Amino acid sequence: MRYTDIPVLPSNARPGDTMEVFFVKDSLLELTGPSRAILLWDEPVFEIDLKVKYKGSSSSEDDKILCLDFFGYNNICYKGSLSYTRTEVVSSKHSTVEVRFAHLKRSVEATIMARISKGSGNFSARLTACNTSIGEDVVLLDTRGQGVSVGKDGEVTLQRRVVVVEEKAQLVLGIKAEQLGDTAESSTMVEKKFGFYAKSSLRNEGYFHIGSSSLHILVAWSLLP
């Protein structure tokens, strides 16, 4: 799935409305974007282009099409004042793809950064974000039982770092983590949450403590363009 970087601005644009894509569900597919808020200036179109890579070939021409389809969302006709979620199922001969997204009213953007401030990345983690006006989680990081990858200055690379939050709602960050020990008895499991009220600017920060390690979370707030 892809989206354009520059939205078209029609005469009937409704500033303040955005879209949050929760997931694209498939047995082998994981969504790692979008990298910015999707502004609903015009009706968005979701394009799905899934291919199976042909084993032993380096040419994309040999790839087999699994799903090639698209669908649109008519946000212009929605006149309500509340945010809501929607699920679209796209079926083809070889696959069924489920796309879940939310139409958010009057929202701001939260950019999330994570850094190891103490200890090491010797723990597995599933880090999520939730907009309380919708109540569904967006996955920011899932190491799937492996250790956290740590870069320069302790920075943790998130699979997704931008979340849209309704201006009167809270952003709730949650973690399920396990410090990886030599035995089950030496492992430390942690499940915690904390939240921040949405802002138009400034920052919030918090910490998740996993055994001897500390994960510093920084949230930078901004208005949408």
C-alpha positions, 0 to 999 in steps of 0.5 A: 500500500502506498500514499501520495506525499502531497495531498490535493486541496479541493474547494470542499476541504475540511481541515482538522480531519485525519486518518489513522491506519491501524493495520493491514491484516494478512497472514504474512503482512505487517504494516510499518507506516505511514510515516506521517498523518494522512490528511483528509482533504480529499477522498483517500484511495487505498492501493494494494499491490501484493506479490510473491517473489519467484524463488531463484529469480532477481527480476521483479517481472517473475513475481506472481501477483497475490492481490492487485486491487484498490478501494476508496473511502468517501470522507466528504459525506461524513458530517458527524462530530465523532471519530470512528473506525472502519474495516474494509475486506479486499478479497481476491482469488489468492488472498483476503486482506483486511484493512482497518482505519479510523476517521479522526476529528480535529486531531494533532500529531504525536511523534514518538522516540525511544532510547535506552537510558540505562542498561542494554537492549537485552529484552523483547518488547511490544510497544503500542500506542492508543488514542482514547477516542478510538480505543484501539492499539497501534503497534510501534514496535514488536521484536517477536521474542528477540532482543531490542535493536539499539543504535547510536546513543541508545536509540531504538528504531521503531517500526512506526513512530507517528500517531494521530490523536484527537485533540481532546483525547489521551495518548496511552503508551503500553509495553509488554516486555521480557528481559532475556535471561539464561533461564525462565527463572532469571527472566523479568516480565513487565506490562505497563502503561502511561498516558498523556493528554494531547497538545498542539506543541511541546513534549512529554516524556516517561520511562519504562523499566524492564529489569535492569534496563530503562526505556526512555520515551519522548513524545513531541506534539505538533499541529497538522499542516 
